[in-house]
Amino acid sequence: MYSWLLDAFEPGTVADIPRPETSGSDLVPSSPAMSVEQRFGRGFMVPSAEETPARSATFGHEGAGGTTAFADPGGGLAFAYATTRIALGPPDTDPRAEALITSVYQALRTG
């Protein structure tokens, strides 16, 4: 889906998607012991520049248990990771997904 979005949408539309529109505590994954902060652009989750400077213009969604998918318009990259073994914790904290994402970006830099 993310690859299709990058190919099918006009560049101006793609550039507008990651513009933050809402942010705050997401009541679904949050609990009294831990607030899970999330930001959304035009229909997709977007990272904060402070959290992920290298991917600040990406958009996608972090799923339960470590599953994640996103598009990086600047890098021309669509990425998805799905797991059958759930990692406990808030979204965007699965070290397996982060290791894969880091490896993909390293491979793209070294070509």
A tleap script that builds the chain and sets N, CA, C and O, in Angstrom:
source leaprc.protein.ff14SB
mol = sequence {
  NMET TYR SER TRP LEU LEU ASP ALA PHE GLU
  PRO GLY THR VAL ALA ASP ILE PRO ARG PRO
  GLU THR SER GLY SER ASP LEU VAL PRO SER
  SER PRO ALA MET SER VAL GLU GLN ARG PHE
  GLY ARG GLY PHE MET VAL PRO SER ALA GLU
  GLU THR PRO ALA ARG SER ALA THR PHE GLY
  HIE GLU GLY ALA GLY GLY THR THR ALA PHE
  ALA ASP PRO GLY GLY GLY LEU ALA PHE ALA
  TYR ALA THR THR ARG ILE ALA LEU GLY PRO
  PRO ASP THR ASP PRO ARG ALA GLU ALA LEU
  ILE THR SER VAL TYR GLN ALA LEU ARG THR
  CGLY
}
set mol.1.N position { 0.826 -1.181 0.000 }
set mol.1.CA position { 0.000 0.000 0.000 }
set mol.1.C position { 0.876 1.252 0.000 }
set mol.1.O position { 0.607 2.190 -0.750 }
set mol.2.N position { 1.920 1.278 0.832 }
set mol.2.CA position { 2.748 2.483 0.915 }
set mol.2.C position { 3.522 2.716 -0.375 }
set mol.2.O position { 3.709 3.863 -0.782 }
set mol.3.N position { 3.969 1.662 -1.016 }
set mol.3.CA position { 4.640 1.801 -2.298 }
set mol.3.C position { 3.674 2.384 -3.327 }
set mol.3.O position { 4.047 3.262 -4.105 }
set mol.4.N position { 2.447 1.901 -3.331 }
set mol.4.CA position { 1.442 2.416 -4.247 }
set mol.4.C position { 1.186 3.896 -3.991 }
set mol.4.O position { 1.087 4.677 -4.938 }
set mol.5.N position { 1.078 4.293 -2.718 }
set mol.5.CA position { 0.843 5.702 -2.404 }
set mol.5.C position { 1.953 6.578 -2.967 }
set mol.5.O position { 1.689 7.641 -3.530 }
set mol.6.N position { 3.195 6.131 -2.815 }
set mol.6.CA position { 4.325 6.917 -3.314 }
set mol.6.C position { 4.289 7.037 -4.836 }
set mol.6.O position { 4.680 8.067 -5.384 }
set mol.7.N position { 3.823 5.993 -5.523 }
set mol.7.CA position { 3.770 5.999 -6.985 }
set mol.7.C position { 2.525 6.703 -7.529 }
set mol.7.O position { 2.606 7.405 -8.537 }
set mol.8.N position { 1.392 6.526 -6.884 }
set mol.8.CA position { 0.121 6.973 -7.443 }
set mol.8.C position { -0.242 8.419 -7.097 }
set mol.8.O position { -0.915 9.084 -7.885 }
set mol.9.N position { 0.185 8.911 -5.950 }
set mol.9.CA position { -0.197 10.256 -5.544 }
set mol.9.C position { 0.747 11.288 -6.140 }
set mol.9.O position { 1.918 11.007 -6.392 }
set mol.10.N position { 0.226 12.471 -6.359 }
set mol.10.CA position { 1.043 13.592 -6.824 }
set mol.10.C position { 2.080 13.932 -5.752 }
set mol.10.O position { 1.795 13.780 -4.564 }
set mol.11.N position { 3.267 14.386 -6.136 }
set mol.11.CA position { 4.304 14.722 -5.150 }
set mol.11.C position { 3.832 15.714 -4.083 }
set mol.11.O position { 4.217 15.591 -2.920 }
set mol.12.N position { 3.014 16.683 -4.458 }
set mol.12.CA position { 2.507 17.641 -3.476 }
set mol.12.C position { 1.608 16.994 -2.442 }
set mol.12.O position { 1.636 17.364 -1.268 }
set mol.13.N position { 0.816 16.035 -2.869 }
set mol.13.CA position { -0.058 15.312 -1.941 }
set mol.13.C position { 0.771 14.488 -0.975 }
set mol.13.O position { 0.517 14.491 0.230 }
set mol.14.N position { 1.765 13.778 -1.503 }
set mol.14.CA position { 2.646 12.962 -0.658 }
set mol.14.C position { 3.385 13.844 0.339 }
set mol.14.O position { 3.544 13.463 1.499 }
set mol.15.N position { 3.835 15.005 -0.092 }
set mol.15.CA position { 4.554 15.915 0.803 }
set mol.15.C position { 3.652 16.453 1.904 }
set mol.15.O position { 4.136 16.796 2.983 }
set mol.16.N position { 2.352 16.533 1.651 }
set mol.16.CA position { 1.411 17.071 2.631 }
set mol.16.C position { 0.987 16.035 3.678 }
set mol.16.O position { 0.594 16.408 4.784 }
set mol.17.N position { 1.060 14.748 3.347 }
set mol.17.CA position { 0.592 13.700 4.256 }
set mol.17.C position { 1.266 13.755 5.624 }
set mol.17.O position { 0.559 13.667 6.628 }
set mol.18.N position { 2.593 13.897 5.728 }
set mol.18.CA position { 3.214 13.853 7.061 }
set mol.18.C position { 3.083 15.123 7.891 }
set mol.18.O position { 3.581 15.180 9.015 }
set mol.19.N position { 2.421 16.139 7.353 }
set mol.19.CA position { 2.248 17.368 8.142 }
set mol.19.C position { 1.391 17.056 9.371 }
set mol.19.O position { 0.229 16.675 9.228 }
set mol.20.N position { 1.951 17.213 10.583 }
set mol.20.CA position { 1.200 16.853 11.798 }
set mol.20.C position { -0.095 17.650 11.936 }
set mol.20.O position { -0.123 18.868 11.764 }
set mol.21.N position { -1.161 16.922 12.252 }
set mol.21.CA position { -2.461 17.557 12.477 }
set mol.21.C position { -2.963 17.337 13.899 }
set mol.21.O position { -3.633 18.202 14.462 }
set mol.22.N position { -2.646 16.193 14.476 }
set mol.22.CA position { -3.058 15.923 15.860 }
set mol.22.C position { -1.907 15.273 16.610 }
set mol.22.O position { -1.060 14.606 16.015 }
set mol.23.N position { -1.886 15.470 17.896 }
set mol.23.CA position { -0.901 14.790 18.742 }
set mol.23.C position { -1.451 14.735 20.157 }
set mol.23.O position { -2.302 15.530 20.555 }
set mol.24.N position { -0.937 13.775 20.894 }
set mol.24.CA position { -1.359 13.644 22.278 }
set mol.24.C position { -1.416 12.200 22.715 }
set mol.24.O position { -0.963 11.300 22.009 }
set mol.25.N position { -1.969 11.995 23.869 }
set mol.25.CA position { -2.071 10.663 24.450 }
set mol.25.C position { -3.153 9.860 23.733 }
set mol.25.O position { -4.299 10.297 23.622 }
set mol.26.N position { -2.769 8.677 23.247 }
set mol.26.CA position { -3.724 7.773 22.610 }
set mol.26.C position { -4.348 6.933 23.706 }
set mol.26.O position { -3.649 6.180 24.385 }
set mol.27.N position { -5.648 7.052 23.887 }
set mol.27.CA position { -6.322 6.387 24.998 }
set mol.27.C position { -6.398 4.875 24.855 }
set mol.27.O position { -6.603 4.181 25.852 }
set mol.28.N position { -6.240 4.341 23.646 }
set mol.28.CA position { -6.335 2.892 23.466 }
set mol.28.C position { -5.109 2.178 24.048 }
set mol.28.O position { -5.289 1.308 24.901 }
set mol.29.N position { -3.877 2.493 23.640 }
set mol.29.CA position { -2.733 1.778 24.216 }
set mol.29.C position { -2.253 2.352 25.550 }
set mol.29.O position { -1.419 1.736 26.214 }
set mol.30.N position { -2.757 3.508 25.952 }
set mol.30.CA position { -2.322 4.119 27.209 }
set mol.30.C position { -2.976 3.439 28.400 }
set mol.30.O position { -3.987 2.750 28.267 }
set mol.31.N position { -2.385 3.646 29.549 }
set mol.31.CA position { -2.937 3.141 30.809 }
set mol.31.C position { -2.655 4.186 31.879 }
set mol.31.O position { -1.924 5.144 31.629 }
set mol.32.N position { -3.222 4.016 33.064 }
set mol.32.CA position { -2.902 4.969 34.131 }
set mol.32.C position { -1.398 5.001 34.457 }
set mol.32.O position { -0.882 6.017 34.923 }
set mol.33.N position { -0.714 3.902 34.213 }
set mol.33.CA position { 0.720 3.840 34.520 }
set mol.33.C position { 1.598 4.391 33.404 }
set mol.33.O position { 2.750 4.750 33.646 }
set mol.34.N position { 1.059 4.464 32.161 }
set mol.34.CA position { 1.898 4.874 31.038 }
set mol.34.C position { 1.037 5.511 29.947 }
set mol.34.O position { 0.084 4.904 29.458 }
set mol.35.N position { 1.383 6.726 29.581 }
set mol.35.CA position { 0.708 7.405 28.493 }
set mol.35.C position { 1.489 7.167 27.202 }
set mol.35.O position { 2.706 7.348 27.167 }
set mol.36.N position { 0.798 6.766 26.155 }
set mol.36.CA position { 1.427 6.549 24.852 }
set mol.36.C position { 1.070 7.752 23.975 }
set mol.36.O position { -0.081 7.928 23.576 }
set mol.37.N position { 2.071 8.564 23.686 }
set mol.37.CA position { 1.888 9.759 22.867 }
set mol.37.C position { 2.001 9.390 21.386 }
set mol.37.O position { 2.903 8.648 20.996 }
set mol.38.N position { 1.094 9.903 20.572 }
set mol.38.CA position { 1.137 9.633 19.140 }
set mol.38.C position { 0.760 10.895 18.376 }
set mol.38.O position { 0.018 11.745 18.868 }
set mol.39.N position { 1.297 10.994 17.148 }
set mol.39.CA position { 1.004 12.125 16.258 }
set mol.39.C position { 0.472 11.578 14.941 }
set mol.39.O position { 0.927 10.545 14.451 }
set mol.40.N position { -0.491 12.284 14.384 }
set mol.40.CA position { -1.053 11.881 13.104 }
set mol.40.C position { -1.039 13.049 12.133 }
set mol.40.O position { -1.325 14.191 12.493 }
set mol.41.N position { -0.698 12.729 10.889 }
set mol.41.CA position { -0.792 13.687 9.795 }
set mol.41.C position { -2.108 13.453 9.087 }
set mol.41.O position { -3.133 13.219 9.727 }
set mol.42.N position { -2.082 13.516 7.774 }
set mol.42.CA position { -3.289 13.334 6.971 }
set mol.42.C position { -3.628 11.857 6.822 }
set mol.42.O position { -3.408 11.270 5.763 }
set mol.43.N position { -4.167 11.255 7.889 }
set mol.43.CA position { -4.620 9.870 7.831 }
set mol.43.C position { -3.600 8.837 8.251 }
set mol.43.O position { -3.917 7.649 8.301 }
set mol.44.N position { -2.377 9.257 8.557 }
set mol.44.CA position { -1.323 8.321 8.920 }
set mol.44.C position { -0.563 8.812 10.140 }
set mol.44.O position { -0.492 10.012 10.403 }
set mol.45.N position { -0.003 7.877 10.873 }
set mol.45.CA position { 0.836 8.200 12.009 }
set mol.45.C position { 2.145 8.801 11.494 }
set mol.45.O position { 2.695 8.334 10.496 }
set mol.46.N position { 2.637 9.830 12.172 }
set mol.46.CA position { 3.909 10.457 11.792 }
set mol.46.C position { 4.793 10.562 13.033 }
set mol.46.O position { 4.302 10.819 14.133 }
set mol.47.N position { 6.103 10.360 12.850 }
set mol.47.CA position { 7.005 10.485 14.001 }
set mol.47.C position { 7.300 11.947 14.291 }
set mol.47.O position { 7.167 12.804 13.418 }
set mol.48.N position { 7.699 12.220 15.519 }
set mol.48.CA position { 8.148 13.569 15.822 }
set mol.48.C position { 9.600 13.690 15.381 }
set mol.48.O position { 10.346 12.711 15.413 }
set mol.49.N position { 9.998 14.877 14.972 }
set mol.49.CA position { 11.374 15.108 14.514 }
set mol.49.C position { 12.362 14.844 15.641 }
set mol.49.O position { 13.500 14.450 15.385 }
set mol.50.N position { 11.942 15.054 16.884 }
set mol.50.CA position { 12.821 14.812 18.031 }
set mol.50.C position { 13.075 13.319 18.230 }
set mol.50.O position { 14.184 12.916 18.582 }
set mol.51.N position { 12.052 12.505 18.006 }
set mol.51.CA position { 12.179 11.059 18.184 }
set mol.51.C position { 12.993 10.412 17.069 }
set mol.51.O position { 13.870 9.588 17.330 }
set mol.52.N position { 12.703 10.785 15.835 }
set mol.52.CA position { 13.284 10.120 14.677 }
set mol.52.C position { 13.692 11.153 13.636 }
set mol.52.O position { 13.032 11.265 12.602 }
set mol.53.N position { 14.759 11.912 13.875 }
set mol.53.CA position { 15.110 12.975 12.931 }
set mol.53.C position { 15.309 12.486 11.499 }
set mol.53.O position { 14.893 13.161 10.557 }
set mol.54.N position { 15.931 11.338 11.322 }
set mol.54.CA position { 16.209 10.839 9.971 }
set mol.54.C position { 14.934 10.445 9.229 }
set mol.54.O position { 14.920 10.404 7.998 }
set mol.55.N position { 13.864 10.154 9.971 }
set mol.55.CA position { 12.615 9.725 9.336 }
set mol.55.C position { 11.475 10.691 9.630 }
set mol.55.O position { 10.316 10.277 9.654 }
set mol.56.N position { 11.772 11.956 9.852 }
set mol.56.CA position { 10.736 12.904 10.253 }
set mol.56.C position { 9.685 13.151 9.173 }
set mol.56.O position { 8.585 13.601 9.494 }
set mol.57.N position { 9.985 12.874 7.907 }
set mol.57.CA position { 9.010 13.075 6.836 }
set mol.57.C position { 8.321 11.780 6.427 }
set mol.57.O position { 7.660 11.733 5.390 }
set mol.58.N position { 8.465 10.739 7.220 }
set mol.58.CA position { 7.812 9.475 6.906 }
set mol.58.C position { 6.377 9.481 7.425 }
set mol.58.O position { 6.007 10.309 8.257 }
set mol.59.N position { 5.580 8.546 6.921 }
set mol.59.CA position { 4.221 8.365 7.430 }
set mol.59.C position { 3.864 6.901 7.333 }
set mol.59.O position { 4.313 6.207 6.420 }
set mol.60.N position { 3.059 6.426 8.268 }
set mol.60.CA position { 2.667 5.025 8.268 }
set mol.60.C position { 1.849 4.705 9.489 }
set mol.60.O position { 0.987 5.482 9.902 }
set mol.61.N position { 2.128 3.539 10.070 }
set mol.61.CA position { 1.433 3.173 11.305 }
set mol.61.C position { 2.205 2.089 12.030 }
set mol.61.O position { 2.692 1.132 11.427 }
set mol.62.N position { 2.304 2.263 13.335 }
set mol.62.CA position { 2.893 1.243 14.196 }
set mol.62.C position { 1.752 0.387 14.710 }
set mol.62.O position { 0.730 0.904 15.160 }
set mol.63.N position { 1.926 -0.908 14.642 }
set mol.63.CA position { 0.860 -1.794 15.076 }
set mol.63.C position { 1.165 -2.436 16.413 }
set mol.63.O position { 2.186 -2.148 17.037 }
set mol.64.N position { 0.289 -3.289 16.836 }
set mol.64.CA position { 0.454 -3.981 18.106 }
set mol.64.C position { 1.584 -4.991 18.035 }
set mol.64.O position { 1.744 -5.694 17.037 }
set mol.65.N position { 2.346 -5.055 19.080 }
set mol.65.CA position { 3.334 -6.099 19.228 }
set mol.65.C position { 4.580 -6.000 18.378 }
set mol.65.O position { 5.349 -6.959 18.306 }
set mol.66.N position { 4.806 -4.866 17.729 }
set mol.66.CA position { 6.014 -4.689 16.946 }
set mol.66.C position { 5.791 -4.538 15.462 }
set mol.66.O position { 6.701 -4.137 14.736 }
set mol.67.N position { 4.599 -4.852 14.999 }
set mol.67.CA position { 4.289 -4.696 13.585 }
set mol.67.C position { 4.362 -3.213 13.223 }
set mol.67.O position { 3.886 -2.361 13.973 }
set mol.68.N position { 4.953 -2.915 12.085 }
set mol.68.CA position { 5.053 -1.524 11.652 }
set mol.68.C position { 5.133 -1.449 10.130 }
set mol.68.O position { 5.624 -2.372 9.480 }
set mol.69.N position { 4.653 -0.356 9.575 }
set mol.69.CA position { 4.756 -0.120 8.134 }
set mol.69.C position { 4.790 1.383 7.918 }
set mol.69.O position { 4.130 2.138 8.632 }
set mol.70.N position { 5.571 1.815 6.922 }
set mol.70.CA position { 5.652 3.248 6.648 }
set mol.70.C position { 6.175 3.504 5.245 }
set mol.70.O position { 6.714 2.613 4.589 }
set mol.71.N position { 6.002 4.739 4.803 }
set mol.71.CA position { 6.570 5.220 3.548 }
set mol.71.C position { 7.551 6.330 3.870 }
set mol.71.O position { 7.313 7.146 4.760 }
set mol.72.N position { 8.639 6.355 3.147 }
set mol.72.CA position { 9.629 7.422 3.254 }
set mol.72.C position { 9.736 8.060 1.877 }
set mol.72.O position { 10.503 7.588 1.037 }
set mol.73.N position { 8.974 9.134 1.630 }
set mol.73.CA position { 8.977 9.741 0.304 }
set mol.73.C position { 10.367 10.211 -0.137 }
set mol.73.O position { 10.727 10.052 -1.303 }
set mol.74.N position { 11.136 10.776 0.763 }
set mol.74.CA position { 12.468 11.265 0.420 }
set mol.74.C position { 13.415 10.160 -0.006 }
set mol.74.O position { 14.260 10.358 -0.879 }
set mol.75.N position { 13.273 9.005 0.606 }
set mol.75.CA position { 14.125 7.870 0.274 }
set mol.75.C position { 13.522 6.947 -0.775 }
set mol.75.O position { 14.162 5.987 -1.204 }
set mol.76.N position { 12.279 7.239 -1.193 }
set mol.76.CA position { 11.611 6.371 -2.151 }
set mol.76.C position { 11.424 4.962 -1.605 }
set mol.76.O position { 11.530 3.980 -2.341 }
set mol.77.N position { 11.145 4.872 -0.311 }
set mol.77.CA position { 11.098 3.583 0.377 }
set mol.77.C position { 9.720 3.312 0.958 }
set mol.77.O position { 9.105 4.190 1.561 }
set mol.78.N position { 9.246 2.096 0.771 }
set mol.78.CA position { 8.070 1.591 1.469 }
set mol.78.C position { 8.556 0.402 2.287 }
set mol.78.O position { 9.234 -0.477 1.756 }
set mol.79.N position { 8.219 0.365 3.576 }
set mol.79.CA position { 8.716 -0.661 4.486 }
set mol.79.C position { 7.556 -1.241 5.278 }
set mol.79.O position { 6.661 -0.512 5.705 }
set mol.80.N position { 7.574 -2.556 5.474 }
set mol.80.CA position { 6.576 -3.205 6.325 }
set mol.80.C position { 7.226 -4.369 7.052 }
set mol.80.O position { 8.046 -5.096 6.492 }
set mol.81.N position { 6.843 -4.528 8.307 }
set mol.81.CA position { 7.331 -5.638 9.126 }
set mol.81.C position { 6.148 -6.180 9.914 }
set mol.81.O position { 5.492 -5.442 10.650 }
set mol.82.N position { 5.881 -7.455 9.759 }
set mol.82.CA position { 4.825 -8.121 10.517 }
set mol.82.C position { 5.455 -9.299 11.243 }
set mol.82.O position { 6.328 -9.982 10.708 }
set mol.83.N position { 5.009 -9.522 12.443 }
set mol.83.CA position { 5.578 -10.581 13.258 }
set mol.83.C position { 4.486 -11.522 13.757 }
set mol.83.O position { 3.333 -11.121 13.915 }
set mol.84.N position { 4.857 -12.762 14.001 }
set mol.84.CA position { 3.918 -13.705 14.613 }
set mol.84.C position { 4.200 -13.851 16.105 }
set mol.84.O position { 3.463 -14.533 16.817 }
set mol.85.N position { 5.253 -13.218 16.569 }
set mol.85.CA position { 5.574 -13.234 17.996 }
set mol.85.C position { 5.505 -11.800 18.514 }
set mol.85.O position { 6.364 -10.975 18.201 }
set mol.86.N position { 4.500 -11.518 19.291 }
set mol.86.CA position { 4.246 -10.164 19.774 }
set mol.86.C position { 5.307 -9.744 20.788 }
set mol.86.O position { 5.667 -10.497 21.693 }
set mol.87.N position { 5.793 -8.515 20.605 }
set mol.87.CA position { 6.693 -7.894 21.579 }
set mol.87.C position { 5.836 -7.030 22.492 }
set mol.87.O position { 5.073 -6.188 22.019 }
set mol.88.N position { 5.958 -7.236 23.785 }
set mol.88.CA position { 5.176 -6.451 24.727 }
set mol.88.C position { 5.760 -5.054 24.855 }
set mol.88.O position { 6.973 -4.862 24.768 }
set mol.89.N position { 4.890 -4.095 25.061 }
set mol.89.CA position { 5.332 -2.720 25.238 }
set mol.89.C position { 4.563 -1.784 24.325 }
set mol.89.O position { 3.762 -2.216 23.496 }
set mol.90.N position { 4.817 -0.504 24.490 }
set mol.90.CA position { 4.116 0.476 23.666 }
set mol.90.C position { 4.578 0.404 22.215 }
set mol.90.O position { 5.623 -0.177 21.922 }
set mol.91.N position { 3.798 0.995 21.303 }
set mol.91.CA position { 4.199 1.009 19.900 }
set mol.91.C position { 5.593 1.610 19.714 }
set mol.91.O position { 6.029 2.447 20.505 }
set mol.92.N position { 6.269 1.183 18.683 }
set mol.92.CA position { 7.592 1.701 18.300 }
set mol.92.C position { 8.684 1.360 19.311 }
set mol.92.O position { 9.647 2.113 19.460 }
set mol.93.N position { 8.541 0.234 20.004 }
set mol.93.CA position { 9.589 -0.149 20.952 }
set mol.93.C position { 10.123 -1.554 20.698 }
set mol.93.O position { 10.893 -2.072 21.507 }
set mol.94.N position { 9.729 -2.179 19.591 }
set mol.94.CA position { 10.210 -3.529 19.299 }
set mol.94.C position { 11.618 -3.445 18.717 }
set mol.94.O position { 11.801 -2.887 17.635 }
set mol.95.N position { 12.613 -3.987 19.412 }
set mol.95.CA position { 13.991 -3.890 18.913 }
set mol.95.C position { 14.203 -4.638 17.599 }
set mol.95.O position { 15.110 -4.290 16.843 }
set mol.96.N position { 13.397 -5.652 17.307 }
set mol.96.CA position { 13.533 -6.374 16.037 }
set mol.96.C position { 13.186 -5.474 14.867 }
set mol.96.O position { 13.918 -5.431 13.878 }
set mol.97.N position { 12.079 -4.755 14.968 }
set mol.97.CA position { 11.670 -3.855 13.885 }
set mol.97.C position { 12.686 -2.739 13.721 }
set mol.97.O position { 13.062 -2.404 12.597 }
set mol.98.N position { 13.132 -2.161 14.823 }
set mol.98.CA position { 14.106 -1.064 14.740 }
set mol.98.C position { 15.416 -1.537 14.123 }
set mol.98.O position { 16.037 -0.797 13.360 }
set mol.99.N position { 15.850 -2.760 14.441 }
set mol.99.CA position { 17.091 -3.296 13.850 }
set mol.99.C position { 16.938 -3.473 12.342 }
set mol.99.O position { 17.866 -3.178 11.588 }
set mol.100.N position { 15.787 -3.945 11.900 }
set mol.100.CA position { 15.543 -4.107 10.463 }
set mol.100.C position { 15.512 -2.754 9.748 }
set mol.100.O position { 16.106 -2.598 8.681 }
set mol.101.N position { 14.829 -1.794 10.332 }
set mol.101.CA position { 14.743 -0.468 9.730 }
set mol.101.C position { 16.130 0.161 9.628 }
set mol.101.O position { 16.485 0.729 8.596 }
set mol.102.N position { 16.905 0.057 10.695 }
set mol.102.CA position { 18.273 0.588 10.692 }
set mol.102.C position { 19.107 -0.089 9.602 }
set mol.102.O position { 19.858 0.581 8.893 }
set mol.103.N position { 18.981 -1.395 9.467 }
set mol.103.CA position { 19.731 -2.132 8.449 }
set mol.103.C position { 19.336 -1.717 7.029 }
set mol.103.O position { 20.195 -1.583 6.158 }
set mol.104.N position { 18.045 -1.515 6.801 }
set mol.104.CA position { 17.578 -1.098 5.481 }
set mol.104.C position { 18.165 0.270 5.126 }
set mol.104.O position { 18.653 0.464 4.013 }
set mol.105.N position { 18.120 1.205 6.055 }
set mol.105.CA position { 18.672 2.537 5.779 }
set mol.105.C position { 20.183 2.492 5.592 }
set mol.105.O position { 20.719 3.220 4.756 }
set mol.106.N position { 20.871 1.658 6.347 }
set mol.106.CA position { 22.326 1.502 6.152 }
set mol.106.C position { 22.633 0.927 4.772 }
set mol.106.O position { 23.566 1.377 4.107 }
set mol.107.N position { 21.860 -0.057 4.343 }
set mol.107.CA position { 22.069 -0.664 3.023 }
set mol.107.C position { 21.799 0.353 1.918 }
set mol.107.O position { 22.509 0.366 0.912 }
set mol.108.N position { 20.795 1.197 2.084 }
set mol.108.CA position { 20.500 2.205 1.074 }
set mol.108.C position { 21.625 3.252 0.986 }
set mol.108.O position { 21.946 3.739 -0.097 }
set mol.109.N position { 22.210 3.585 2.132 }
set mol.109.CA position { 23.306 4.565 2.135 }
set mol.109.C position { 24.563 4.011 1.472 }
set mol.109.O position { 25.290 4.748 0.806 }
set mol.110.N position { 24.825 2.700 1.654 }
set mol.110.CA position { 26.045 2.124 1.111 }
set mol.110.C position { 25.854 1.603 -0.313 }
set mol.110.O position { 26.821 1.292 -1.008 }
set mol.111.N position { 24.590 1.512 -0.734 }
set mol.111.CA position { 24.226 1.167 -2.097 }
set mol.111.C position { 24.719 -0.136 -2.557 }
set mol.111.O position { 24.466 -0.525 -3.697 }
savepdb mol mol.pdb
quit
